[in-house]
């Protein structure tokens, strides 16, 4: 080895950027609407034994179709945060995939009323007229907790689904929602690390939480009302993020 070669410094291994980890996680969890769902095996007769689940999935599809509006606002407000841009862009794509697969399933089993593009545009136009609610921190909390509850919703509906194809599809969607909730949590954790003074605002947003789906449908579907596991994990997620129990935060406000 030449002296010159020996003196060349080996670059230190750089820590993986957050957006790179997000991308890697999305790659590991990727699935295809066209190739990974057994469309030829869909059983409309079995699906229609639970019309209540199909109604819930129709509302869930409408909520997923609403992402270009509320996430569009968030993307605009995080232009200076590269990691946030990556997380929101991935959510926009995967949320579309959820909408596309749910709408395709409902069409495949002949569920009525069918979702129309005009309906989707009306939902978006109504939201656009109202504008975003809350500041960016509040909307990140809303995003995180809505995705957290969505993972439980799709898991619970999948457990009840009479059609095995639907159960398989909802398991894929539920796994995506777990990643989305964690991505939002990581974005908030980074903001808290930079400015711990926002912790009370995060806790307040959690206490006054409203699912973003309320801006798209009259009633956000719930697969298991009062789901104790979803409720306990909801609180634990916030408490791990903030280092403060929600009940203690509430007591401070009394």
C-alpha positions as a Markdown table, in Angstrom:
| # | Residue | x | y | z |
|---|---|---|---|---|
| 1 | Unk | 0.0 | 0.0 | 0.0 |
| 2 | Unk | 1.4 | 3.4 | -0.9 |
| 3 | Unk | 2.0 | 6.1 | 1.8 |
| 4 | Unk | -0.6 | 8.2 | 0.1 |
| 5 | Unk | -3.2 | 5.5 | 0.2 |
| 6 | Unk | -2.4 | 4.8 | 3.9 |
| 7 | Unk | -3.0 | 8.4 | 4.8 |
| 8 | Unk | -6.5 | 8.6 | 3.2 |
| 9 | Unk | -9.0 | 9.0 | 6.0 |
| 10 | Unk | -11.9 | 6.5 | 6.0 |
| 11 | Unk | -15.1 | 8.5 | 6.3 |
| 12 | Unk | -16.9 | 7.8 | 9.5 |
| 13 | Unk | -20.1 | 5.8 | 9.1 |
| 14 | Unk | -22.9 | 8.3 | 9.2 |
| 15 | Unk | -25.9 | 7.7 | 11.3 |
| 16 | Unk | -28.9 | 6.7 | 9.2 |
| 17 | Unk | -31.2 | 9.7 | 8.6 |
| 18 | Unk | -34.7 | 9.5 | 9.9 |
| 19 | Unk | -36.2 | 9.8 | 6.4 |
| 20 | Unk | -34.0 | 6.9 | 5.3 |
| 21 | Unk | -35.3 | 4.7 | 8.2 |
| 22 | Unk | -38.9 | 5.7 | 7.2 |
| 23 | Unk | -38.2 | 4.7 | 3.6 |
| 24 | Unk | -36.6 | 1.4 | 4.7 |
| 25 | Unk | -39.6 | 0.6 | 6.9 |
| 26 | Unk | -42.0 | 1.4 | 4.0 |
| 27 | Unk | -40.0 | -0.9 | 1.7 |
| 28 | Unk | -40.2 | -3.8 | 4.2 |
| 29 | Unk | -44.0 | -3.4 | 4.6 |
| 30 | Unk | -44.8 | -2.7 | 0.9 |
| 31 | Unk | -47.6 | -4.6 | -0.8 |
| 32 | Unk | -49.4 | -4.3 | -4.1 |
| 33 | Unk | -53.1 | -3.8 | -4.5 |
| 34 | Unk | -52.9 | -5.6 | -7.9 |
| 35 | Unk | -50.6 | -8.5 | -7.0 |
| 36 | Unk | -51.0 | -9.2 | -3.2 |
| 37 | Unk | -54.8 | -9.2 | -2.8 |
| 38 | Unk | -56.6 | -12.3 | -4.0 |
| 39 | Unk | -59.2 | -10.5 | -6.0 |
| 40 | Unk | -60.3 | -13.7 | -7.9 |
| 41 | Unk | -61.2 | -15.3 | -4.5 |
| 42 | Unk | -63.4 | -12.5 | -3.2 |
| 43 | Unk | -66.7 | -13.9 | -1.9 |
| 44 | Unk | -69.5 | -11.4 | -2.3 |
| 45 | Unk | -72.1 | -13.7 | -0.6 |
| 46 | Unk | -70.0 | -14.0 | 2.5 |
| 47 | Unk | -69.1 | -10.4 | 2.6 |
| 48 | Unk | -72.8 | -9.4 | 2.6 |
| 49 | Unk | -73.5 | -11.4 | 5.7 |
| 50 | Unk | -71.9 | -8.5 | 7.5 |
| 51 | Unk | -73.4 | -5.3 | 5.9 |
| 52 | Unk | -72.5 | -3.4 | 9.0 |
| 53 | Unk | -68.8 | -4.0 | 8.3 |
| 54 | Unk | -69.1 | -3.0 | 4.7 |
| 55 | Unk | -70.8 | 0.3 | 5.8 |
| 56 | Unk | -67.9 | 0.9 | 8.1 |
| 57 | Unk | -65.4 | 0.2 | 5.4 |
| 58 | Unk | -67.1 | 2.6 | 3.1 |
| 59 | Unk | -66.7 | 5.4 | 5.6 |
| 60 | Unk | -63.1 | 4.3 | 6.2 |
| 61 | Unk | -62.4 | 4.6 | 2.5 |
| 62 | Unk | -63.9 | 8.1 | 2.4 |
| 63 | Unk | -61.6 | 9.1 | 5.3 |
| 64 | Unk | -58.5 | 7.7 | 3.5 |
| 65 | Unk | -59.6 | 9.6 | 0.3 |
| 66 | Unk | -59.4 | 12.9 | 2.4 |
| 67 | Unk | -55.6 | 12.8 | 2.9 |
| 68 | Unk | -54.8 | 15.1 | 0.0 |
| 69 | Unk | -56.5 | 17.9 | 1.9 |
| 70 | Unk | -55.4 | 17.6 | 5.5 |
| 71 | Unk | -52.0 | 16.2 | 4.7 |
| 72 | Unk | -51.6 | 18.7 | 2.0 |
| 73 | Unk | -51.9 | 21.5 | 4.6 |
| 74 | Unk | -49.4 | 19.7 | 6.8 |
| 75 | Unk | -47.0 | 19.2 | 4.0 |
| 76 | Unk | -47.1 | 22.9 | 3.3 |
| 77 | Unk | -46.5 | 23.7 | 6.9 |
| 78 | Unk | -43.5 | 21.4 | 7.2 |
| 79 | Unk | -41.6 | 22.5 | 4.1 |
| 80 | Unk | -38.5 | 23.2 | 6.3 |
| 81 | Unk | -38.5 | 19.7 | 7.9 |
| 82 | Unk | -37.1 | 17.1 | 5.5 |
| 83 | Unk | -38.1 | 14.1 | 7.7 |
| 84 | Unk | -41.7 | 15.4 | 8.0 |
| 85 | Unk | -41.9 | 15.8 | 4.3 |
| 86 | Unk | -40.9 | 12.2 | 3.8 |
| 87 | Unk | -43.3 | 10.9 | 6.4 |
| 88 | Unk | -46.2 | 12.8 | 5.0 |
| 89 | Unk | -45.4 | 11.9 | 1.4 |
| 90 | Unk | -45.3 | 8.2 | 2.3 |
| 91 | Unk | -48.6 | 8.6 | 4.1 |
| 92 | Unk | -50.2 | 10.3 | 1.1 |
| 93 | Unk | -49.2 | 7.4 | -1.1 |
| 94 | Unk | -50.1 | 4.6 | 1.3 |
| 95 | Unk | -53.3 | 6.3 | 2.3 |
| 96 | Unk | -54.3 | 6.4 | -1.4 |
| 97 | Unk | -53.4 | 2.7 | -1.6 |
| 98 | Unk | -55.8 | 2.0 | 1.3 |
| 99 | Unk | -58.6 | 4.0 | -0.3 |
| 100 | Unk | -58.0 | 2.3 | -3.7 |
| 101 | Unk | -58.0 | -1.2 | -2.2 |
| 102 | Unk | -61.1 | -0.6 | 0.0 |
| 103 | Unk | -63.1 | 1.0 | -2.9 |
| 104 | Unk | -62.0 | -1.8 | -5.2 |
| 105 | Unk | -63.2 | -4.4 | -2.6 |
| 106 | Unk | -66.6 | -2.7 | -2.1 |
| 107 | Unk | -67.1 | -2.5 | -5.9 |
| 108 | Unk | -66.0 | -6.2 | -6.2 |
| 109 | Unk | -68.8 | -7.3 | -3.8 |
| 110 | Unk | -71.3 | -4.9 | -5.3 |
| 111 | Unk | -71.8 | -2.8 | -2.1 |
| 112 | Unk | -74.2 | 0.1 | -2.5 |
| 113 | Unk | -74.2 | 3.0 | -2.5 |
| 114 | Unk | -71.0 | 2.9 | -4.5 |
| 115 | Unk | -68.4 | 5.6 | -3.8 |
| 116 | Unk | -68.3 | 8.3 | -6.6 |
| 117 | Unk | -65.6 | 10.8 | -7.5 |
| 118 | Unk | -68.1 | 13.6 | -7.1 |
| 119 | Unk | -68.6 | 12.5 | -3.5 |
| 120 | Unk | -64.9 | 12.6 | -2.8 |
| 121 | Unk | -64.6 | 16.1 | -4.4 |
| 122 | Unk | -67.5 | 17.3 | -2.3 |
| 123 | Unk | -65.8 | 16.1 | 1.0 |
| 124 | Unk | -62.6 | 17.9 | 0.0 |
| 125 | Unk | -64.3 | 21.1 | -1.1 |
| 126 | Unk | -66.2 | 21.3 | 2.2 |
| 127 | Unk | -63.0 | 20.8 | 4.2 |
| 128 | Unk | -61.1 | 23.3 | 2.0 |
| 129 | Unk | -63.8 | 25.9 | 2.8 |
| 130 | Unk | -63.3 | 25.4 | 6.5 |
| 131 | Unk | -59.5 | 25.3 | 6.5 |
| 132 | Unk | -57.1 | 23.5 | 8.8 |
| 133 | Unk | -58.0 | 23.3 | 12.5 |
| 134 | Unk | -55.4 | 23.9 | 15.2 |
| 135 | Unk | -51.7 | 24.7 | 14.9 |
| 136 | Unk | -49.1 | 22.3 | 13.4 |
| 137 | Unk | -48.3 | 20.6 | 16.8 |
| 138 | Unk | -52.0 | 19.9 | 17.4 |
| 139 | Unk | -52.4 | 18.5 | 13.9 |
| 140 | Unk | -49.4 | 16.2 | 14.3 |
| 141 | Unk | -50.9 | 14.9 | 17.5 |
| 142 | Unk | -54.2 | 14.4 | 15.6 |
| 143 | Unk | -52.4 | 12.6 | 12.8 |
| 144 | Unk | -50.5 | 10.4 | 15.2 |
| 145 | Unk | -53.5 | 9.4 | 17.3 |
| 146 | Unk | -55.9 | 9.0 | 14.3 |
| 147 | Unk | -53.4 | 6.6 | 12.7 |
| 148 | Unk | -53.0 | 4.8 | 16.0 |
| 149 | Unk | -56.8 | 4.2 | 16.3 |
| 150 | Unk | -57.0 | 3.3 | 12.6 |
| 151 | Unk | -54.6 | 0.4 | 13.2 |
| 152 | Unk | -57.0 | -1.0 | 15.8 |
| 153 | Unk | -60.0 | -0.3 | 13.7 |
| 154 | Unk | -58.7 | -2.2 | 10.7 |
| 155 | Unk | -57.4 | -5.0 | 12.8 |
| 156 | Unk | -60.7 | -5.4 | 14.6 |
| 157 | Unk | -62.8 | -5.4 | 11.4 |
| 158 | Unk | -60.4 | -7.9 | 9.9 |
| 159 | Unk | -61.0 | -10.2 | 12.9 |
| 160 | Unk | -64.7 | -10.0 | 12.2 |
| 161 | Unk | -64.6 | -10.2 | 8.4 |
| 162 | Unk | -66.5 | -13.2 | 7.0 |
| 163 | Unk | -64.6 | -13.1 | 3.7 |
| 164 | Unk | -60.9 | -14.3 | 4.1 |
| 165 | Unk | -59.8 | -12.0 | 1.3 |
| 166 | Unk | -61.1 | -9.0 | 3.2 |
| 167 | Unk | -59.4 | -10.2 | 6.4 |
| 168 | Unk | -56.1 | -10.5 | 4.6 |
| 169 | Unk | -56.4 | -7.0 | 3.0 |
| 170 | Unk | -57.3 | -5.4 | 6.4 |
| 171 | Unk | -54.3 | -7.0 | 8.0 |
| 172 | Unk | -52.0 | -5.3 | 5.5 |
| 173 | Unk | -53.7 | -1.9 | 6.0 |
| 174 | Unk | -53.5 | -2.2 | 9.8 |
| 175 | Unk | -49.8 | -2.9 | 9.6 |
| 176 | Unk | -49.3 | 0.3 | 7.5 |
| 177 | Unk | -51.3 | 2.3 | 10.1 |
| 178 | Unk | -49.0 | 1.2 | 12.9 |
| 179 | Unk | -46.0 | 2.5 | 10.9 |
| 180 | Unk | -47.8 | 5.8 | 10.2 |
| 181 | Unk | -48.6 | 6.4 | 13.9 |
| 182 | Unk | -45.0 | 5.7 | 14.8 |
| 183 | Unk | -43.7 | 8.1 | 12.1 |
| 184 | Unk | -45.9 | 10.9 | 13.4 |
| 185 | Unk | -44.8 | 10.1 | 17.0 |
| 186 | Unk | -41.1 | 10.3 | 15.9 |
| 187 | Unk | -41.8 | 13.7 | 14.3 |
| 188 | Unk | -43.3 | 15.0 | 17.5 |
| 189 | Unk | -40.4 | 13.5 | 19.5 |
| 190 | Unk | -37.9 | 15.4 | 17.4 |
| 191 | Unk | -39.8 | 18.6 | 18.0 |
| 192 | Unk | -40.0 | 18.0 | 21.7 |
| 193 | Unk | -36.2 | 17.3 | 21.8 |
| 194 | Unk | -35.7 | 20.7 | 20.1 |
| 195 | Unk | -38.2 | 22.5 | 22.3 |
| 196 | Unk | -39.4 | 20.7 | 25.4 |
| 197 | Unk | -41.7 | 23.7 | 26.1 |
| 198 | Unk | -44.2 | 22.2 | 23.6 |
| 199 | Unk | -45.0 | 19.2 | 25.8 |
| 200 | Unk | -48.1 | 20.9 | 27.4 |
| 201 | Unk | -49.4 | 21.7 | 23.9 |
| 202 | Unk | -49.0 | 18.0 | 22.9 |
| 203 | Unk | -50.7 | 16.9 | 26.1 |
| 204 | Unk | -53.6 | 19.4 | 25.5 |
| 205 | Unk | -54.0 | 18.2 | 22.0 |
| 206 | Unk | -54.2 | 14.6 | 23.2 |
| 207 | Unk | -56.8 | 15.5 | 25.9 |
| 208 | Unk | -58.9 | 17.3 | 23.3 |
| 209 | Unk | -58.3 | 14.8 | 20.5 |
| 210 | Unk | -60.7 | 14.6 | 17.6 |
| 211 | Unk | -60.1 | 12.1 | 14.8 |
| 212 | Unk | -59.3 | 13.8 | 11.5 |
| 213 | Unk | -61.9 | 11.6 | 9.9 |
| 214 | Unk | -64.6 | 13.8 | 11.5 |
| 215 | Unk | -63.8 | 16.3 | 8.7 |
| 216 | Unk | -64.7 | 13.6 | 6.1 |
| 217 | Unk | -67.7 | 11.6 | 7.5 |
| 218 | Unk | -70.4 | 12.3 | 10.0 |
| 219 | Unk | -69.4 | 9.4 | 12.3 |
| 220 | Unk | -65.9 | 7.9 | 12.3 |
| 221 | Unk | -66.3 | 4.1 | 12.3 |
| 222 | Unk | -65.4 | 2.2 | 15.4 |
| 223 | Unk | -65.1 | -1.6 | 15.1 |
| 224 | Unk | -65.1 | -2.3 | 18.9 |
| 225 | Unk | -66.7 | 0.5 | 20.9 |
| 226 | Unk | -64.8 | 1.3 | 24.1 |
| 227 | Unk | -61.9 | -1.0 | 22.9 |
| 228 | Unk | -59.9 | -1.2 | 26.1 |
| 229 | Unk | -56.6 | -2.1 | 24.4 |
| 230 | Unk | -56.9 | 0.8 | 22.0 |
| 231 | Unk | -57.7 | 3.2 | 24.8 |
| 232 | Unk | -54.9 | 2.1 | 27.1 |
| 233 | Unk | -52.3 | 2.1 | 24.2 |
| 234 | Unk | -53.6 | 5.6 | 23.2 |
| 235 | Unk | -52.7 | 7.0 | 26.6 |
| 236 | Unk | -49.4 | 5.1 | 26.8 |
| 237 | Unk | -48.3 | 6.4 | 23.4 |
| 238 | Unk | -48.8 | 10.0 | 24.5 |
| 239 | Unk | -47.2 | 9.4 | 27.9 |
| 240 | Unk | -44.1 | 7.8 | 26.4 |
| 241 | Unk | -43.7 | 10.7 | 24.1 |
| 242 | Unk | -44.1 | 13.4 | 26.7 |
| 243 | Unk | -42.9 | 11.8 | 29.9 |
| 244 | Unk | -46.0 | 12.9 | 31.6 |
| 245 | Unk | -49.2 | 10.9 | 32.4 |
| 246 | Unk | -52.3 | 12.3 | 30.9 |
| 247 | Unk | -54.1 | 12.0 | 34.3 |
| 248 | Unk | -51.4 | 14.1 | 35.9 |
| 249 | Unk | -51.6 | 16.7 | 33.2 |
| 250 | Unk | -55.4 | 16.9 | 33.7 |
| 251 | Unk | -54.9 | 17.3 | 37.5 |
| 252 | Unk | -52.6 | 20.2 | 36.8 |
| 253 | Unk | -55.3 | 22.0 | 34.9 |
| 254 | Unk | -57.8 | 21.7 | 37.7 |
